[in-house]
Structure formats: structure tokens, C-alpha cells
Amino acid sequence: MASIDPYLMANEDQEIALARSAAPAAVAAHAAVMVLERHGYVTAVTGTNGFVCLVVRSWDHDFDAKSGEFWNPKFRAPFCLNAAGAQFELTIYLMRTQWALAGASEKDMAAREQAAWAAGKLQEPKAGAMCYMMSRRGDLGDGSPWHSHVMFYLPRQQRASSWGANLPRVPIMGAASDHATIFFVLVPFWSDGTPESGAE
């Protein structure tokens, strides 16, 4: 990271709104919201339902992401994690954020994360860990939010086949990340209720 500036949003209100767009209003309106500042994420809104919404930046990518994607400042991924999801995913992501802001390279971050796992500082996801990712306003670095979906986090040894994922006409995809197996359940509408096919 050459500078934090390209990763920051214009103002806090815009970031809060984008973060909340990750989930339907019935969830997001009562969730805590975190925003990125120069020295890391801070809680801008206190929640009451156990969910945490935030706009994730590109260093959430796997360490073997294709060239340039790990530091792509255009990446804006609105997440809204339940309590179990936040305990797992947010712990790792906030750790990476501090390393990134401190100037660590991708290689350094990968080594530090591996050491954190070995030291027991990171734990596998607990049952029910999930995340809404239903914002039509997200940008996964290519100008697109991909598809409206909900993610479920499971330990890496969990196989996609146990959910019937990645089979023809099955609305569930499965993939292994650096730290979990993630199941993606496709949703036919965005968080604002508009049909998924209407994405711009």
C-alpha cells in the first residue's frame, strides 16, 4: 500500500450507507457499523442485534489473488456479519487491516497470519457464522457487485459436496479461502428489494 488515501471514502455518512446496503433494512438498520479511518476501523454506529456492517477493502483477498487485486483501491465490498461471522471473519480482517496500514507487504501479511493461526490467536468459524453480501452498490474491483448472496463460513475441511454446491441448477456455490470454506447462497434480489437481474 503506497498510501491509505485511495482506500478512504469521501465521508463517514457515505461509508455508513454503503455498509448498511449489505443487508436488508430489517437487519442493517439495527446493526453496528464500522468505517475505515487513517489508523484503522472505528465503530461509527452502535448496534442492537449483534450484526456488524462494514465496507471491506481489497486486502481481504486471498494471498494468491491475481496480480494487482490484493491492493486494488477500487474494491468496496459491503459486508454485514452476524455475531458468529464477525467473531471469525472480522477478527482476521481487522488484523490484516492493521498490518496493511503499518506498511506490511502481502508476503509479510501471509506469514504473520500463518503464525497467528499456529499460535492459536485465530479460530475456525463456529456454527452459524454468516454474512450478508446483498448490496447492488458494491464494487469487487471491476465495477461490479457480482451477485446478491449470503455467505456461510465453515472450517476448511468441510467439503462443498456436503451442501451439493457447484452442481448444475444448485443455487449454492462453494470455495476454499485462505482461512475457511465459504458457501455462497445466491439471492434473486438486492438488499433494497430490486430484482438481482436489475443490477447496473
Residue pairs with C-beta under 8 A, 6 or more apart in sequence:
1 7
1 59
1 71
1 100
1 101
1 103
4 38
4 101
6 73
7 36
7 57
7 58
7 73
8 36
8 37
8 38
9 15
9 18
9 35
9 36
9 55
9 76
12 35
12 44
15 35
15 36
15 44
15 55
16 33
16 35
16 44
16 45
18 55
18 76
18 78
18 135
18 137
18 138
19 28
19 33
19 34
19 35
19 53
19 54
19 55
19 78
19 79
19 80
20 28
20 29
20 31
20 33
20 53
20 78
20 80
21 28
21 78
21 134
21 135
21 136
21 137
21 138
21 191
21 192
22 28
22 53
22 78
22 79
22 80
22 131
22 132
22 133
22 134
22 135
22 138
22 191
23 31
23 51
23 53
23 80
23 132
23 134
23 191
24 132
24 134
24 191
24 193
25 191
27 49
27 51
27 80
27 132
28 51
28 53
28 80
28 132
28 191
30 47
30 48
30 49
30 51
31 45
31 47
31 49
31 51
31 52
31 53
31 80
32 43
32 45
32 46
32 47
32 51
32 52
32 53
33 43
33 44
33 45
33 47
33 52
33 53
33 54
34 41
34 42
34 43
34 44
34 52
34 53
34 54
35 41
35 42
35 44
35 54
35 55
36 54
36 55
36 57
36 97
38 101
39 101
40 94
40 97
40 98
40 101
41 54
41 94
41 97
50 82
50 83
51 80
51 81
51 82
51 83
51 86
52 80
52 81
52 86
52 90
53 78
53 79
53 80
53 81
54 78
54 79
54 90
55 76
55 77
55 78
55 79
56 75
56 76
56 77
56 78
56 79
56 93
57 73
57 75
57 76
57 77
57 97
58 69
58 70
58 71
58 72
58 73
58 75
58 141
59 70
59 71
59 96
59 97
59 100
59 106
59 109
60 77
60 93
60 96
61 69
61 70
61 75
62 177
62 178
63 70
63 106
63 109
63 110
63 113
63 178
69 75
69 141
70 106
71 106
72 141
74 139
74 141
74 143
75 139
75 140
75 141
76 138
76 139
77 133
77 138
77 139
77 140
78 133
78 135
78 137
78 138
79 89
79 131
79 132
79 133
80 131
80 132
80 133
81 89
81 90
81 129
81 130
81 131
81 132
82 128
82 129
82 130
82 131
84 125
84 126
84 127
84 128
84 129
84 130
85 125
85 129
85 130
85 131
85 151
85 153
87 126
87 129
88 123
88 124
88 125
88 126
88 129
88 153
88 180
89 125
89 129
89 131
89 153
89 180
91 122
91 123
92 113
92 122
92 179
95 113
95 116
95 122
96 109
96 113
99 108
99 109
99 112
100 109
104 112
110 178
113 122
113 178
113 179
116 122
117 179
122 179
124 155
124 156
124 180
125 153
125 154
125 155
125 180
129 152
129 153
129 154
130 150
130 151
130 152
130 153
131 150
131 151
131 153
132 150
132 191
133 148
133 149
133 150
133 151
134 148
134 149
134 150
134 187
134 189
134 190
134 191
135 145
135 148
135 190
135 191
136 145
136 148
136 190
136 191
136 192
136 194
136 198
136 199
136 200
137 145
138 145
138 146
139 145
140 146
144 199
145 199
147 184
147 186
147 187
147 196
148 186
148 187
148 188
148 189
148 190
148 191
148 196
148 199
149 184
149 185
149 186
149 187
150 184
150 185
150 187
151 182
151 183
151 184
151 185
152 182
152 183
152 185
153 180
153 181
153 182
154 180
154 181
154 182
154 183
155 180
155 181
156 176
156 179
156 180
156 181
157 181
158 181
159 174
159 181
160 166
160 173
160 174
160 175
160 181
160 183
163 172
163 174
163 183
164 170
164 172
165 172
165 173
165 174
165 183
166 172
166 173
166 174
171 185
171 186
172 183
172 184
172 185
172 186
173 183
173 184
173 186
174 181
174 182
174 183
174 184
175 181
175 182
175 184
176 182
186 196
187 196
188 195
188 196
188 197
189 195
189 196
190 196
190 198
190 199
